[in-house]
Amino acid sequence: MPLVPALVFAVALAAPQAPPPLDPALEAEARQIETEVIAPCCWSQQVSVHQSPAADQMRADIRAMLADGRSHDEVLDAFVAEYGERILAVPRARGYKLSLYVLPVVLLVASALVLGLIVKRMAGRGSLAPAGGPGPGDADDRYRDRLADELRDLD
């Protein structure tokens, strides 16, 4: 019987130990970073939701780097150095990728200006004809009369 407690004690020592808990501010920072990086095993999900050994290792690495005193950007830079820009869930606004952030705003403003000019031009024309000239229905009446005359001639 004395062998059983010794065996339980040995198994408990061999089991992987959970990392020591971070203070709440660093834990919140770690969870934020987990949403900003992609799991490198499949490149399809953020580390915060992915369940794999690679994602578990990244979670542990994030917490270890934060516990060592690294900043948010330093942790992200470490993963970018190891895996490349592809590791980031949202590309950084640098170089040509800046257009991903600027271009939609520019197109929205340009579209609003063009739409405003079109509406202004249409409103400026007005729907009423000037006094003394043909009204909006006069052209339709002339075509209706001409059609009626041509149909009478066919009979």
C-alpha positions, 0 to 999 in steps of 0.5 A: 500500500505505501507504493500508491501514495508514492506513485500519486506523488510522482505523477503529480510532480510529472504533470505539467504545471500551470503557469503562475497567474498574472496580475489582472492588468497583464492578464487582460493584456494577454487576452487582447494579444491573443485576439490579435494573432493567428494560430500558426498551425492552420492559419485560420483562427485567432489564438484566443479561440483556437484549440491546439497545442500550437495555440496553447504554446502561444498563449503561454509564450504571450504570458511569459513575455508579458511577465518578463516586462515586454510591452504589447508591441514587443510581444507582437513584434516577437511573433512577427519576427518568428512567423512573419506578418501573416501571424497578425489578425489585422495587418499593420497600417504601414507601407501599401497596407496603409491603403487598406485603412485610407482608401475606404474612407477616401472612397466614401467621402468621394461618393458622398460628394458625387451624390451631393452634386448629382442631387444638387444638379437635379434639384436645380433643374426643377420639374416645372417648365418656364412660363409660356413654354410647353409643360411637362405633359405636352410632349406626351400629348403630342406623341399620343395624338400622333399615334392615334392619327397613324392608327386611324390611317391604318384602318 
